[in-house]
Amino acid sequence: MKGRKNPYVKYLKQPFTIRLDRETVAYFKAMASETGIPYQSLINLYLRECAVSERKLRMKWAS
């Protein structure tokens, strides 16, 4: 029996570690409570929206 490619492979998520401050996590957890969507999914949705819209962070480092 020959295998076939998984048609959902492009939708799979890659696990990785990211360090966020407590206030950021608390914000997304509160939003998760309101919406019923897991906070990790909300963070992923927000970051994906930033990537799709090519949003750039505008900041200036103090010298």
N, CA, C and O atoms as a printed pandas DataFrame, in Angstrom:
     atom_number atom_name residue_name chain_id  residue_number  x_coord  y_coord  z_coord
0              1         N          MET        A               1    0.847   -1.191    0.000
1              2        CA          MET        A               1    0.000    0.000    0.000
2              3         C          MET        A               1    0.889    1.250    0.000
3              4         O          MET        A               1    1.740    1.423    0.873
4              5         N          LYS        A               2    0.682    2.088   -0.963
5              6        CA          LYS        A               2    1.445    3.330   -1.047
6              7         C          LYS        A               2    0.780    4.399   -0.198
7              8         O          LYS        A               2   -0.444    4.530   -0.172
8              9         N          GLY        A               3    1.613    5.158    0.491
9             10        CA          GLY        A               3    1.094    6.272    1.261
10            11         C          GLY        A               3    0.870    7.475    0.370
11            12         O          GLY        A               3    1.388    7.551   -0.743
12            13         N          ARG        A               4    0.112    8.387    0.862
13            14        CA          ARG        A               4   -0.088    9.634    0.119
14            15         C          ARG        A               4    0.204   10.804    1.049
15            16         O          ARG        A               4    0.148   10.672    2.271
16            17         N          LYS        A               5    0.508   11.920    0.467
17            18        CA          LYS        A               5    0.845   13.102    1.249
18            19         C          LYS        A               5   -0.364   13.570    2.046
19            20         O          LYS        A               5   -1.507   13.488    1.595
20            21         N          ASN        A               6   -0.076   14.057    3.231
21            22        CA          ASN        A               6   -1.114   14.615    4.087
22            23         C          ASN        A               6   -1.581   15.942    3.481
23            24         O          ASN        A               6   -0.777   16.864    3.340
24            25         N          PRO        A               7   -2.870   16.056    3.119
25            26        CA          PRO        A               7   -3.346   17.311    2.508
26            27         C          PRO        A               7   -3.403   18.480    3.497
27            28         O          PRO        A               7   -3.565   19.632    3.094
28            29         N          TYR        A               8   -3.268   18.175    4.796
29            30        CA          TYR        A               8   -3.365   19.222    5.810
30            31         C          TYR        A               8   -2.008   19.648    6.344
31            32         O          TYR        A               8   -1.933   20.426    7.295
32            33         N          VAL        A               9   -0.928   19.144    5.740
33            34        CA          VAL        A               9    0.407   19.432    6.250
34            35         C          VAL        A               9    0.690   20.938    6.289
35            36         O          VAL        A               9    1.395   21.408    7.181
36            37         N          LYS        A              10    0.152   21.687    5.340
37            38        CA          LYS        A              10    0.414   23.132    5.338
38            39         C          LYS        A              10   -0.303   23.843    6.487
39            40         O          LYS        A              10    0.023   24.989    6.797
40            41         N          TYR        A              11   -1.265   23.189    7.118
41            42        CA          TYR        A              11   -1.998   23.785    8.228
42            43         C          TYR        A              11   -1.426   23.390    9.589
43            44         O          TYR        A              11   -1.884   23.887   10.618
44            45         N          LEU        A              12   -0.438   22.508    9.605
45            46        CA          LEU        A              12    0.150   22.067   10.862
46            47         C          LEU        A              12    0.928   23.207   11.502
47            48         O          LEU        A              12    1.472   24.070   10.813
48            49         N          LYS        A              13    0.971   23.197   12.808
49            50        CA          LYS        A              13    1.685   24.233   13.538
50            51         C          LYS        A              13    3.013   23.677   14.031
51            52         O          LYS        A              13    3.134   22.485   14.316
52            53         N          GLN        A              14    3.992   24.542   14.128
53            54        CA          GLN        A              14    5.312   24.152   14.583
54            55         C          GLN        A              14    5.464   24.571   16.038
55            56         O          GLN        A              14    5.343   25.756   16.350
56            57         N          PRO        A              15    5.726   23.631   16.928
57            58        CA          PRO        A              15    5.914   24.004   18.330
58            59         C          PRO        A              15    7.273   24.683   18.539
59            60         O          PRO        A              15    8.269   24.277   17.940
60            61         N          PHE        A              16    7.311   25.697   19.372
61            62        CA          PHE        A              16    8.555   26.345   19.745
62            63         C          PHE        A              16    8.337   27.090   21.046
63            64         O          PHE        A              16    7.198   27.300   21.464
64            65         N          THR        A              17    9.409   27.486   21.681
65            66        CA          THR        A              17    9.343   28.193   22.951
66            67         C          THR        A              17    9.504   29.686   22.705
67            68         O          THR        A              17   10.360   30.120   21.934
68            69         N          ILE        A              18    8.661   30.459   23.378
69            70        CA          ILE        A              18    8.746   31.919   23.281
70            71         C          ILE        A              18    8.555   32.474   24.691
71            72         O          ILE        A              18    7.729   31.978   25.456
72            73         N          ARG        A              19    9.299   33.474   25.013
73            74        CA          ARG        A              19    9.219   34.073   26.341
74            75         C          ARG        A              19    8.451   35.393   26.242
75            76         O          ARG        A              19    8.866   36.314   25.540
76            77         N          LEU        A              20    7.341   35.466   26.949
77            78        CA          LEU        A              20    6.490   36.658   26.959
78            79         C          LEU        A              20    6.387   37.177   28.379
79            80         O          LEU        A              20    6.478   36.412   29.340
80            81         N          ASP        A              21    6.197   38.482   28.505
81            82        CA          ASP        A              21    6.042   39.016   29.855
82            83         C          ASP        A              21    4.658   38.652   30.405
83            84         O          ASP        A              21    3.740   38.337   29.647
84            85         N          ARG        A              22    4.529   38.701   31.707
85            86        CA          ARG        A              22    3.298   38.270   32.372
86            87         C          ARG        A              22    2.080   39.083   31.960
87            88         O          ARG        A              22    0.982   38.540   31.834
88            89         N          GLU        A              23    2.269   40.373   31.750
89            90        CA          GLU        A              23    1.152   41.231   31.371
90            91         C          GLU        A              23    0.584   40.836   30.006
91            92         O          GLU        A              23   -0.629   40.869   29.796
92            93         N          THR        A              24    1.469   40.465   29.087
93            94        CA          THR        A              24    1.021   40.055   27.754
94            95         C          THR        A              24    0.221   38.767   27.831
95            96         O          THR        A              24   -0.841   38.651   27.219
96            97         N          VAL        A              25    0.732   37.798   28.583
97            98        CA          VAL        A              25    0.027   36.528   28.740
98            99         C          VAL        A              25   -1.316   36.755   29.432
99           100         O          VAL        A              25   -2.324   36.173   29.033
100          101         N          ALA        A              26   -1.333   37.592   30.459
101          102        CA          ALA        A              26   -2.577   37.882   31.175
102          103         C          ALA        A              26   -3.607   38.525   30.247
103          104         O          ALA        A              26   -4.796   38.218   30.328
104          105         N          TYR        A              27   -3.152   39.409   29.374
105          106        CA          TYR        A              27   -4.047   40.063   28.419
106          107         C          TYR        A              27   -4.719   39.032   27.515
107          108         O          TYR        A              27   -5.938   39.052   27.339
108          109         N          PHE        A              28   -3.918   38.133   26.944
109          110        CA          PHE        A              28   -4.478   37.134   26.032
110          111         C          PHE        A              28   -5.319   36.099   26.777
111          112         O          PHE        A              28   -6.289   35.587   26.219
112          113         N          LYS        A              29   -4.970   35.783   28.017
113          114        CA          LYS        A              29   -5.788   34.847   28.800
114          115         C          LYS        A              29   -7.144   35.472   29.124
115          116         O          LYS        A              29   -8.164   34.784   29.097
116          117         N          ALA        A              30   -7.164   36.772   29.430
117          118        CA          ALA        A              30   -8.434   37.462   29.687
118          119         C          ALA        A              30   -9.289   37.490   28.429
119          120         O          ALA        A              30  -10.500   37.276   28.489
120          121         N          MET        A              31   -8.655   37.755   27.286
121          122        CA          MET        A              31   -9.376   37.763   26.028
122          123         C          MET        A              31   -9.903   36.360   25.717
123          124         O          MET        A              31  -10.994   36.208   25.168
124          125         N          ALA        A              32   -9.124   35.343   26.069
125          126        CA          ALA        A              32   -9.536   33.956   25.852
126          127         C          ALA        A              32  -10.777   33.629   26.682
127          128         O          ALA        A              32  -11.668   32.918   26.215
128          129         N          SER        A              33  -10.837   34.136   27.889
129          130        CA          SER        A              33  -12.008   33.911   28.733
130          131         C          SER        A              33  -13.255   34.548   28.133
131          132         O          SER        A              33  -14.346   33.983   28.204
132          133         N          GLU        A              34  -13.087   35.718   27.547
133          134        CA          GLU        A              34  -14.219   36.423   26.940
134          135         C          GLU        A              34  -14.706   35.746   25.661
135          136         O          GLU        A              34  -15.908   35.681   25.402
136          137         N          THR        A              35  -13.761   35.242   24.864
137          138        CA          THR        A              35  -14.121   34.722   23.545
138          139         C          THR        A              35  -14.310   33.216   23.502
139          140         O          THR        A              35  -14.966   32.696   22.600
140          141         N          GLY        A              36  -13.734   32.507   24.480
141          142        CA          GLY        A              36  -13.810   31.047   24.463
142          143         C          GLY        A              36  -12.791   30.406   23.531
143          144         O          GLY        A              36  -12.863   29.209   23.255
144          145         N          ILE        A              37  -11.841   31.204   23.048
145          146        CA          ILE        A              37  -10.775   30.711   22.173
146          147         C          ILE        A              37   -9.519   30.574   23.032
147          148         O          ILE        A              37   -9.204   31.490   23.792
148          149         N          PRO        A              38   -8.791   29.457   22.933
149          150        CA          PRO        A              38   -7.571   29.309   23.731
150          151         C          PRO        A              38   -6.590   30.465   23.498
151          152         O          PRO        A              38   -6.450   30.966   22.382
152          153         N          TYR        A              39   -5.919   30.871   24.572
153          154        CA          TYR        A              39   -5.054   32.050   24.452
154          155         C          TYR        A              39   -3.903   31.827   23.479
155          156         O          TYR        A              39   -3.464   32.774   22.827
156          157         N          GLN        A              40   -3.395   30.579   23.363
157          158        CA          GLN        A              40   -2.335   30.323   22.398
158          159         C          GLN        A              40   -2.837   30.558   20.969
159          160         O          GLN        A              40   -2.102   31.060   20.118
160          161         N          SER        A              41   -4.079   30.194   20.722
161          162        CA          SER        A              41   -4.672   30.415   19.400
162          163         C          SER        A              41   -4.849   31.905   19.129
163          164         O          SER        A              41   -4.644   32.359   18.003
164          165         N          LEU        A              42   -5.225   32.662   20.145
165          166        CA          LEU        A              42   -5.376   34.112   19.966
166          167         C          LEU        A              42   -4.042   34.763   19.639
167          168         O          LEU        A              42   -3.967   35.628   18.767
168          169         N          ILE        A              43   -2.985   34.348   20.339
169          170        CA          ILE        A              43   -1.656   34.890   20.054
170          171         C          ILE        A              43   -1.254   34.540   18.630
171          172         O          ILE        A              43   -0.725   35.383   17.905
172          173         N          ASN        A              44   -1.504   33.288   18.223
173          174        CA          ASN        A              44   -1.174   32.859   16.862
174          175         C          ASN        A              44   -1.965   33.670   15.838
175          176         O          ASN        A              44   -1.403   34.106   14.833
176          177         N          LEU        A              45   -3.253   33.879   16.075
177          178        CA          LEU        A              45   -4.076   34.648   15.140
178          179         C          LEU        A              45   -3.569   36.079   15.004
179          180         O          LEU        A              45   -3.512   36.621   13.900
180          181         N          TYR        A              46   -3.199   36.690   16.133
181          182        CA          TYR        A              46   -2.699   38.058   16.100
182          183         C          TYR        A              46   -1.385   38.137   15.326
183          184         O          TYR        A              46   -1.209   39.017   14.484
184          185         N          LEU        A              47   -0.461   37.213   15.612
185          186        CA          LEU        A              47    0.822   37.229   14.921
186          187         C          LEU        A              47    0.659   36.936   13.430
187          188         O          LEU        A              47    1.356   37.519   12.600
188          189         N          ARG        A              48   -0.263   36.034   13.093
189          190        CA          ARG        A              48   -0.509   35.744   11.680
190          191         C          ARG        A              48   -1.059   36.975   10.973
191          192         O          ARG        A              48   -0.657   37.280    9.850
192          193         N          GLU        A              49   -1.980   37.686   11.629
193          194        CA          GLU        A              49   -2.533   38.913   11.034
194          195         C          GLU        A              49   -1.433   39.939   10.788
195          196         O          GLU        A              49   -1.423   40.611    9.757
196          197         N          CYS        A              50   -0.508   40.057   11.736
197          198        CA          CYS        A              50    0.618   40.983   11.563
198          199         C          CYS        A              50    1.477   40.567   10.371
199          200         O          CYS        A              50    1.903   41.412    9.584
200          201         N          ALA        A              51    1.732   39.262   10.240
201          202        CA          ALA        A              51    2.571   38.770    9.145
202          203         C          ALA        A              51    1.883   38.955    7.796
203          204         O          ALA        A              51    2.517   39.386    6.833
204          205         N          VAL        A              52    0.596   38.635    7.717
205          206        CA          VAL        A              52   -0.136   38.746    6.459
206          207         C          VAL        A              52   -0.223   40.196    6.004
207          208         O          VAL        A              52   -0.079   40.493    4.818
208          209         N          SER        A              53   -0.458   41.093    6.947
209          210        CA          SER        A              53   -0.568   42.514    6.591
210          211         C          SER        A              53    0.799   43.195    6.535
211          212         O          SER        A              53    0.894   44.397    6.285
212          213         N          GLU        A              54    1.860   42.411    6.771
213          214        CA          GLU        A              54    3.234   42.923    6.757
214          215         C          GLU        A              54    3.397   44.129    7.677
215          216         O          GLU        A              54    4.070   45.105    7.343
216          217         N          ARG        A              55    2.770   44.036    8.828
217          218        CA          ARG        A              55    2.864   45.111    9.816
218          219         C          ARG        A              55    4.293   45.190   10.340
219          220         O          ARG        A              55    4.894   44.177   10.697
220          221         N          LYS        A              56    4.817   46.382   10.380
221          222        CA          LYS        A              56    6.171   46.614   10.883
222          223         C          LYS        A              56    6.096   47.329   12.220
223          224         O          LYS        A              56    5.299   48.250   12.398
224          225         N          LEU        A              57    6.917   46.907   13.146
225          226        CA          LEU        A              57    6.991   47.549   14.447
226          227         C          LEU        A              57    7.812   48.806   14.309
227          228         O          LEU        A              57    8.953   48.758   13.848
228          229         N          ARG        A              58    7.249   49.929   14.702
229          230        CA          ARG        A              58    7.962   51.194   14.636
230          231         C          ARG        A              58    8.450   51.551   16.017
231          232         O          ARG        A              58    7.665   51.911   16.894
232          233         N          MET        A              59    9.721   51.452   16.203
233          234        CA          MET        A              59   10.295   51.815   17.492
234          235         C          MET        A              59   11.675   52.416   17.293
235          236         O          MET        A              59   12.353   52.150   16.301
236          237         N          LYS        A              60   12.069   53.219   18.244
237          238        CA          LYS        A              60   13.350   53.866   18.156
238          239         C          LYS        A              60   14.098   53.560   19.442
239          240         O          LYS        A              60   13.614   53.840   20.539
240          241         N          TRP        A              61   15.286   52.979   19.295
241          242        CA          TRP        A              61   16.103   52.651   20.444
242          243         C          TRP        A              61   16.805   53.897   20.944
243          244         O          TRP        A              61   17.329   54.690   20.161
244          245         N          ALA        A              62   16.809   54.058   22.264
245          246        CA          ALA        A              62   17.512   55.189   22.859
246          247         C          ALA        A              62   19.011   54.966   22.703
247          248         O          ALA        A              62   19.513   53.860   22.899
248          249         N          SER        A              63   19.710   56.031   22.350
249          250        CA          SER        A              63   21.162   55.868   22.182
250          251         C          SER        A              63   21.932   56.650   23.215
251          252         O          SER        A              63   23.162   56.624   23.219
